[in-house]
Amino acid sequence: EVVSLLPPSSIIMLRVALRRNLFKAHLISFRSCSAVAATAPTVVTDEIKVNVKPTEEDIVRILRTCQAVCFDVDSTVIPEEGIDELAAFKGVGDAVADLTRKAMGGQVLFQDALAARLDLIQPSKSDITTYLEQRDKLATGSSSSDKTHRLTPGVQSLVNKLHAKGKIVYLISGGFRQMIEPIADILDIPIHRVYANNLLFDASNGKFAGFDPKELTSRDGGKPAVLKKLIDAHGYGPVVMIGDGVTDMQAKPPADLFIGFGGVVTREEVRIGADLFVTDFKAIEDLLDR
């Protein structure tokens, strides 16, 4: 049973399960009228456990004191879904785009959608090389070394500001390392701070041979697993995750704050469930400057 309470200033949705004559309630989402939220104190009663989201002031505090900021890449750092663009290049764009929508909307497990999309695309090593070369030429009209055209407007400025404030920036993506490492280079993010899937190729002919299942991002729940690994390894204090999809929203916890980004595409589940939802990276910069 889902119980919806509709007070004037907010919407609280609780899932209530009856088990052994005890009620246990878990917060699905809380959205305040001021459109702010994040990790917050837990309120416990005998029957209900609710996570109350913090104020805008708390969000500013988390942003200013966080040690690491993790970005999704596709439809966040860049204004496209890389796997969909690669699929279009290979002539299977529509079928793959449908699977991507389902994966980003949480309708299917990420690992299932990833395997199905790659099975359709069958990208060889030479396909990746040719695609990247053509992408650059189409975007610039030349072989210019200025690759900032690949980025979503405002993200370069935000990353620069985060670096200037001493924040550690990571790219954590369900996309492919071969296509994301050039993006990291543009943003001055070291390659060891990129977590993404790795395509495998036959050493004898370069044909597609699958993807590395050992990569944490190759399966559902991969992004929170990456964040946990980073926190355990480096002892980071507050950590922020920024992204457009449900798989990004899964990263809290262990992230202390999830910022949903809708500047490329707005996914309703993310708009409702995000701690803070923005359509322009300038909004995050403004909060950092307070």
VOGU-3710 file (C-alpha; in Angstrom, 3 decimals, decimal comma):
1> evvsllppss> 0,000/0,000/0,000  1,277/3,476/-0,804  0,064/6,293/1,385  0,235/9,839/-0,005  -0,002/12,845/2,302  -0,514/16,185/0,621  0,101/19,095/3,032  0,262/22,564/1,450  4,043/22,852/1,387  5,251/19,367/0,562
11> iimlrvalrr> 4,507/15,873/-0,641  5,411/12,896/1,486  5,060/9,414/0,107  5,489/6,449/2,417  5,508/2,790/1,504  3,973/0,875/4,383  4,492/-2,882/4,616  2,611/-5,110/7,022  4,775/-7,933/8,305  4,211/-10,001/11,463
21> nlfkahlisf> 1,734/-7,414/12,696  4,387/-4,666/12,647  4,285/-1,655/10,338  7,528/-0,505/8,782  7,576/2,596/6,634  10,314/3,743/4,297  10,482/7,129/2,699  10,166/7,011/-1,093  10,499/10,703/-1,634  10,064/14,051/0,035
31> rscsavaata> 9,855/17,178/-2,000  9,570/20,566/-0,334  7,987/23,577/-2,001  11,329/25,393/-1,909  12,872/22,670/-4,094  15,781/21,995/-1,795  16,922/18,821/-0,111  19,742/16,431/0,856  20,907/13,988/3,516  19,362/14,838/6,834
41> ptvvtdeikv> 18,602/13,626/10,341  16,501/10,514/10,718  13,258/10,761/12,655  12,288/7,491/14,305  8,993/6,530/15,923  7,832/3,110/17,025  6,414/2,425/13,589  7,760/4,959/11,086  11,280/5,891/10,025  11,494/8,996/7,857
51> nvkpteediv> 14,496/10,809/6,396  13,783/14,530/6,587  15,520/16,542/3,885  17,531/19,603/4,904  17,097/23,237/4,076  18,750/25,281/1,353  21,205/26,439/3,988  22,192/22,828/4,626  22,665/22,233/0,893  24,979/25,232/0,668
61> rilrtcqavc> 26,940/23,911/3,643  27,342/20,475/2,046  28,476/21,999/-1,265  30,974/24,291/0,438  32,442/21,602/2,702  32,341/18,592/0,370  35,662/17,017/-0,504  34,620/15,201/-3,680  32,117/15,896/-6,454  31,179/13,089/-8,826
71> fdvdstvipe> 29,595/13,743/-12,227  27,697/11,458/-14,503  28,806/12,017/-18,108  26,100/11,295/-20,699  23,323/13,924/-20,721  25,128/15,696/-17,894  28,735/16,585/-18,711  28,036/16,132/-22,426  24,712/16,929/-24,147  24,161/13,448/-25,556
81> egidelaafk> 24,018/9,773/-24,663  27,296/8,463/-26,065  26,032/4,928/-26,565  23,029/6,238/-28,537  25,287/8,315/-30,779  27,552/5,327/-31,368  24,488/3,225/-32,172  23,261/5,802/-34,690  26,710/5,737/-36,293  26,316/1,954/-36,603
91> gvgdavadlt> 22,771/2,170/-37,963  20,873/0,828/-34,934  20,073/4,128/-33,251  16,325/3,811/-32,610  16,436/0,376/-30,986  19,345/1,312/-28,732  17,856/4,707/-27,751  14,720/2,929/-26,502  16,812/0,649/-24,292  18,736/3,668/-22,995
101> rkamggqvlf> 15,513/5,438/-21,978  14,401/2,357/-20,082  17,762/2,022/-18,321  17,952/5,712/-17,326  14,354/5,641/-16,164  14,976/2,615/-13,973  12,621/0,339/-15,936  15,235/-2,373/-16,517  18,420/-3,384/-14,744  21,362/-1,425/-16,079
111> qdalaarldl> 23,503/-4,496/-16,800  20,714/-6,058/-18,858  20,222/-2,904/-20,911  23,982/-2,517/-21,401  24,417/-6,069/-22,676  21,398/-5,784/-24,981  22,580/-2,467/-26,455  26,098/-3,694/-27,090  24,744/-6,864/-28,664  22,920/-4,649/-31,163
121> iqpsksditt> 25,813/-2,259/-31,788  28,720/-4,745/-31,940  31,319/-1,932/-31,922  34,749/-2,913/-33,192  37,940/-1,134/-32,203  38,079/0,580/-35,597  34,422/1,628/-35,223  35,272/3,492/-32,015  38,253/5,229/-33,598  36,301/6,280/-36,693
131> yleqrdklat> 33,298/7,432/-34,635  35,429/9,642/-32,392  37,192/11,206/-35,384  33,904/11,922/-37,154  32,326/13,304/-33,973  35,102/15,858/-33,645  34,928/16,917/-37,291  31,139/17,244/-37,273  31,201/19,349/-34,128  33,918/21,764/-35,193
141> gssssdkthr> 33,800/21,598/-38,966  37,516/20,908/-38,855  40,142/18,968/-36,981  40,476/21,788/-34,431  42,100/20,878/-31,131  39,417/22,875/-29,278  37,116/20,138/-28,009  35,044/22,228/-25,567  32,175/21,893/-28,051  31,565/18,432/-26,669
151> ltpgvqslvn> 30,584/19,760/-23,244  27,210/20,762/-21,871  27,128/24,573/-21,485  28,320/25,662/-18,063  29,994/22,442/-16,977  33,524/23,630/-17,801  33,045/26,712/-15,621  31,608/24,646/-12,757  34,425/22,099/-12,847  37,001/24,905/-12,965
161> klhakgkivy> 35,417/26,475/-9,888  35,375/23,152/-8,045  39,047/22,632/-8,847  39,856/26,175/-7,687  38,115/25,473/-4,385  40,170/22,315/-3,877  37,387/19,807/-4,588  38,310/16,440/-6,086  36,262/15,846/-9,247  35,400/12,411/-10,615
171> lisggfrqmi> 33,579/11,200/-13,714  31,460/8,126/-12,955  29,634/6,761/-15,961  27,871/3,737/-17,323  29,306/4,758/-20,692  32,562/3,623/-22,211  36,037/4,551/-21,075  37,249/4,816/-24,672  34,755/7,644/-25,271  34,930/9,316/-21,843
181> epiadildip> 38,674/9,661/-21,272  38,912/12,387/-23,979  36,179/14,286/-22,083  38,156/13,981/-18,845  41,184/15,395/-20,638  39,206/18,485/-21,701  38,137/19,061/-18,089  41,629/18,474/-16,654  40,395/15,455/-14,722  43,107/12,784/-14,342
191> ihrvyannll> 42,302/9,452/-15,957  42,558/7,658/-12,612  39,511/9,667/-11,527  37,390/8,215/-14,322  35,172/5,224/-13,554  33,448/3,828/-16,641  32,889/0,648/-18,594  35,651/-0,834/-20,671  34,950/-2,317/-24,091  36,860/-5,475/-24,945
201> fdasngkfag> 38,144/-6,345/-28,408  39,560/-9,460/-30,042  43,322/-9,012/-30,083  43,620/-10,675/-33,497  41,102/-8,632/-35,484  39,766/-5,844/-33,262  36,195/-7,143/-33,303  33,890/-6,542/-30,369  34,428/-9,109/-27,632  32,179/-7,819/-24,847
211> fdpkeltsrd> 32,691/-5,512/-21,885  34,662/-5,931/-18,694  32,250/-7,266/-16,025  34,748/-6,376/-13,293  34,045/-2,661/-13,782  31,741/-1,553/-10,975  29,758/0,634/-13,363  28,819/-2,359/-15,536  25,910/-3,327/-13,286  22,948/-1,887/-11,453
221> ggkpavlkkl> 24,038/-0,207/-8,239  27,490/0,381/-9,698  27,652/4,091/-8,960  27,005/3,796/-5,211  29,585/0,996/-5,195  32,145/3,344/-6,779  31,377/6,087/-4,253  31,711/3,660/-1,365  35,060/2,520/-2,732  36,275/6,126/-2,981
231> idahgygpvv> 35,084/7,017/0,507  36,653/3,899/2,011  39,936/4,474/0,167  40,313/8,226/0,705  38,217/8,982/3,756  36,291/11,725/1,963  33,927/13,809/4,049  30,799/15,096/2,328  30,477/13,727/-1,214  28,154/15,111/-3,909
241> migdgvtdmq> 26,769/13,246/-6,933  25,450/15,131/-9,988  23,589/13,409/-12,822  20,479/13,080/-14,928  19,434/9,470/-14,388  17,978/7,079/-11,859  21,311/5,237/-11,757  22,877/8,502/-10,550  20,181/8,953/-7,911  21,074/5,474/-6,608
251> akppadlfig> 24,428/6,911/-5,505  22,829/8,466/-2,416  23,707/6,950/-0,075  26,680/6,865/0,235  26,667/10,343/-1,375  25,595/13,060/1,047  23,815/15,060/-1,639  22,337/14,148/-5,015  21,818/16,976/-7,501  19,607/16,049/-10,420
261> fggvvtreev> 20,519/17,732/-13,701  17,813/18,388/-16,281  19,612/20,731/-18,642  19,747/18,114/-21,406  16,787/15,884/-20,565  14,395/15,949/-17,634  13,552/12,546/-16,203  10,487/12,812/-13,983  11,729/10,251/-11,452  14,897/12,290/-10,974
271> rigadlfvtd> 13,092/15,646/-10,849  10,901/14,331/-8,048  13,510/12,331/-6,171  16,565/14,591/-6,367  17,701/16,507/-3,320  18,164/19,522/-5,553  17,126/19,695/-9,208  18,711/22,178/-11,632  18,620/22,771/-15,366  21,671/25,040/-15,463
281> fkaiedlldr> 25,078/24,421/-13,895  25,232/28,130/-13,037  22,722/27,434/-10,257  25,279/25,179/-8,547  28,007/27,790/-8,992  25,768/30,377/-7,361  25,262/28,129/-4,336  29,022/27,542/-4,090  29,615/31,302/-4,039  27,280/32,020/-1,152
//
